[in-house]
Amino acid sequence: MPQPVTDINITQTEPLPAPEAIQAELPADGGLDNAVANHRREINDIIFGSDKRMLLVVGPCSIHDTQAGLEYTRRLLELNERVKDRIKIVMRAYFEKPRTTVGWKGLIMDPDLDGSCNIVSGLRQARGFLRDVLRLGLPTATELLDPITPQYIADLVCWSAIGARTTESQTHRQMASGFSMALGFKNSTDGSIMTAINAIKAARVPQRFFGVSRDGRASIFTTRGNPHCHIVLRGGKQGPNFDEPHILDAENLLQENRILPAILIDCCHDNSGKDPERAGVILNGTIDTLLKGHTSIIGWMLESNLKGGTQKFPRPRAELEYGVSITDPCLDWESTQKLVLGAYERLAPRFASC
C-alpha cells in the first residue's frame, strides 16, 4: 500500500478570498487613492532630498485594538497640525509581528487574540484600519512580512519596512522590488549595515518571482525594480548604531555602493535596548548629528502608545489594559508629544534659510 508523502503535517486548509474581493469590500474610495499617491510623493521627496522636512513614523509597536489605535491616530492628527511644516508624521500601523520563536503574530494572523487565527477577519480589520487612518488625514506605514499580505493591503500603505529578521531574505527583497511605495530596509539583528545595503541593491533592479495575483491565482511577477529604498538603523547585538560615527560609517558604505545616503533612525529595538525612555536620547542625539551637517538623516521611527510600557500577554482579552502594548514596550502619549514638539523647536536652524 502506498505510503502518504504529501501534507503529512497539514491538518486543515481553507481557501482565502481573492485580494480583489477584499479590496471591493473595503475600497480605496472617496479620494483615498489620491491621498495615498500624494503622501507617497511627499515621503519620497523627504527621503531623496527635495523636501527638507523630517519623516517621523510613530505609533504603537503593533495594532491589537483598532479602537485604541484610532484614538491614538486622532491625537497624532492634532499634533501633526502643530509640526507639519518641519516634520511629516506617518502613523505606524503594524499588523504582522515576526517572532524569534513563538508568540502573537499580529492582528492579521490572530485578530481575536485567542489563538484562533481568523486570518480572513484579520485581513479585513487591517485594511479597514488603514482606510480609517487615511480618512482621518494621516499617511500610513507598516512592515510587510508575509509575501501574500501586500496584495490585500499595500494600496493603502504610504511607506513600508522590511524588518531586521527578513532583510536578508531573497523573497522579501524580490517583493520590495515590486512595491509602489518607499521602503526602508533595517540593518540585520547582528547590526550589519551591509545586509541592508545589499537588500537595497537587489530591490532596485528588476526581479521575477512567485506570488498571488489580485484575482487569487498563483502567478509569476516581473518587476521593474523599486528606486525608492533606503536604510533604517535599529542597532544590533553589538549595541546601538545611531551615533555620529555609525552615521558616518553608513554614509560611506552607501556612497561606496552608489546609493544615495538616506538614513532613518529607529529610536527603539537595539538602539534603545527596548527601553522607551531612551527614545528621547536617541532622537535628540541624531538632531545634534543632523545639525552638524549629516543631512543623510531623514527622520525617525518611534514606538508610542496611549499609555507607556507593555503588558503581559497572552491573557484573556477582557483583562487587557486599554491603550497599552501587548508586544514591545512603548513611550506614553504625553512623553511622545513633548518629545515631538521639542524636536520641532530644535529643527528650526534647518529651516532658517527656507
Secondary structure, DSSP 8 states (H G I E B T S, - for coil): -----SSTT---------HHHHHHHS--TTTHHHHHHHHHHHHHHHHTTS---EEEEEE-SS-S-HHHHHHHHHHHHHHHHHHTTTEEEEEE-------SSSS---TTT-TTSSS---HHHHHHHHHHHHHHHHHHT--EEEE--SSSTHHHHGGG-SEEEE-TTTTT-HHHHHHHHH-SSEEEEE--TT--HHHHHHHHHHHTS--EEEEE-TTS-EEEEE----S-EEEEE--BTTB---SHHHHHHHHHHHHHTT----EEEESSHHHHTT-GGGHHHHHHHHHHHHHTT-TTEEEEEEEB-SSSBB---SS-GGGS-TT-BSSS-BB-HHHHHHHHHHHHHHTGGGGTT-
